[in-house]
Amino acid sequence: MGGLPSFGTWTAATASPTPGCTSCARAGRRRSSRRRCAAGSTSCSSATRRPATDFRAACDAHGALFVLNDRPDLAAAADADGVHVGQDDVPVADARATVGEERIVGLSTHSPAQIDAATGADYIACGPVHATPTKPGRPAAGLGVVAHAAAHARVPWFAIGGIDATCLAEVVTAGARRIIVVRALTHAADPEAAARALRAGLGERAPVGAA
């Protein structure tokens, strides 16, 4: 299984790196994820790779990990640190075969059954805790999925979905020590300050490399 560095707060970007992206990195973020790029494409043209390589450079500049969504082929081509796949994307084993043993492979889970069935991934994302426009049509899994992951997950895991400063405390109380956020940073007037506040809300209890 690929190496597993320390994980911090995860944000997601939708285009080329922006000042907000680098501000979040300065705030201590250790992962960056780029959302879908050329969905359905089976090749990595230079135009497809360019935004991913821009993220690679931005993450390198701030000592952040770069994990790319959905596309193991693009993750390998852009020398990303890893790839994140969903339940309807390529299987974890196929993703790992593409990116190699040294890169991170993450998996989305949406229910206790999927958490229990998750094998082969270096980490899992659990949610959405709350309904979110970044996953249209996906019903909220609620805090129950967080509590289940806290009790039963066998790999490091992140709570995801509609999490921001207003509800972070209840997510932490349910057992989360790592989170994935999108709008909490991309919609913030000051992304760096928002990232720092979220990280402070998680406290210093987040384990490294343990479930």
N, C-alpha and C positions, 0 to 999 in steps of 0.2 A: 504494500500500500504506500502511496506517495507520502512524502514528508509532510509533517504538520507543524507549521510555525505557530507562534502566538497569534491569537485572533483578537481584534478589537471591534469597534463599531463598523458596520458595513453600510456604505451608501451606494446609490446607483446613479449613473449619469446617462444621458440620452444622446449626446453628441460629442463633439470634440471637447477636450479639457477646457474648463472655464476658470476664471478667478475663484468662483465658488468651490470648484473641485480642489484646487490647490489650497484654499483656505481650510477646507475640511482636513486635508492631509496635515497641515500645520497644527491642527488641533489634536493630533495624535491618532487619527484614523489609520488603520493598518490594512484595509482592503478597499479596493475600488472595483465596481462591476459595471461593465458596459452592457446596456440592454440590446435587444435584437439588432443584428446587422445583416442585411441581405438575407432575410428569412427565406428558407427553402433553397438557397444557393448551395451547390456542392463544390464550388471552386472558390479560391481566395484570390481575386484579382488585386492589383495594386491599389485600386480605388477602394476596395473593401478593406484591405489591410491598413490603409493609411490612418483612419481614425483610431484603430486599435493600437497601432505603433505610437501614435501621439499619446494615448493613455499610458502606454508602457513607459515612455520617456517621462511623463509627468509623475508617475508613481515612483520611478527610480529617483527622481529629483528630491522626493520627500520621504524616501525609505518606506513606501507603502507597497503592499501586495496588490497585484492586479489580477482579478479573477473575472473572466468574461462569460457572459450568459449564453447558453444554448448551442454554441458552435465549437466543438472540440477541434475541428480542423483549423478554424481561425485562431483559436487560442494557441495552438502549436505554431502556426505561421507567424503570429505576432510575439512569440516568446512570452506569453502570459504566464503568470505563476500557477494558473489553474483554470478550470471551467466549471460552471454550475449548470446542471441539467434539471429539467422538470420531469414529472411523471409521464408526460406524453412525448418527451424528447428521446434521444438515443439512450439505451440502457447504460448504467454506470460502467459495466465491464467494457462496453464498446467505447465509451468516452475515454476510459483509462488506456485502452489499447491505442487510441489516437494520440493522446497527449503524453503518454509515457508514465513510468512509475514515479518519477520525481516531481510531477506536478500534482496540484491539489485537484480533487474532484468532489464537488458538492452536489447534493440532491434535495429537491423540494419535497416536503411531505405535508399532507393536509388533514390527517386523521391519526388517531392512536394506532390503527392497524398498519398504516403506511410507516409510521415511526418504528413499529416493531419489526416490520418486514425489510427495513432499509439495511442493506448489506453492501460492503465494498466501497462505500463513500468515506471520505475523510471527515466530512461534517454533513449535517442536515439542517435545512431551514424548516421551521414548523409554523404553520399558519395557513391563511391569514388570520391573525388574532381578531382583527376587525375588518369589516368590508372596506375595500380600497379601490379607487379608480385605476390604480396601476394593474389590478387584476380584475377587469370587468367580468361580471357574471359569476365570479367565484364567491360562494357564500362564506361568511365569517366562520372560522372554526372555534372561536372563543378561547377563553382562558383555560378551558379544560385540556386543550391540546398542549398548552405550555406546562401545565401541571403533570401531564402524562410524560412529556419529554423529560422533565426534571427527575421523575422517578424511574424512567425506564430506558431512556436513550443510551445507546452503547458507544456513541461517538460524540464529539463536541457538537453542539446544536445552537441555533439562533432562533429567537422569536421574530416573526415578520408579519407585517400587515397592519397598516393604520396606526403604527406606534409613533407617538410624539411625546413631548414633555408633559402634556396633560394627562396621559394615561400610563406613563412609564412606571410609576410607582406600583400600580396594580399588576403590571406584567412582571416586575421584579419580585413582588410578593408571591406570585404564582410559581416562581422558581427560575425565571430567566436571568442569566448572567451575561448573555450576548444578544445583541439585537441587529436587525437589518432595517434600515430606514431609507426612504426615498424623499417623499414630500416634506418630511420634517426638516430636511436640509435644502432641497431644491426650491422650496417655497419660502424659506426663511430670509428675512431682510439681511441678516448677518449670519451666513452659514457657519463661519468659524465659531462664533459665540454659541450657536445652536448645537454644534457638534460637541463643544466643551461641556455644555450643560447636560447633554445626554450622557456623555461619558461619566460626568460626576454623578449622575443619577444611578448609573450602574454600580458605582462604588468601586472598591478595590478588590472585590471578592471573585472576580471572573477568573476561573482556573485556566491554566495553560495546558492544552493537550489532553485534558480529561473531559469526560462527558458531563 
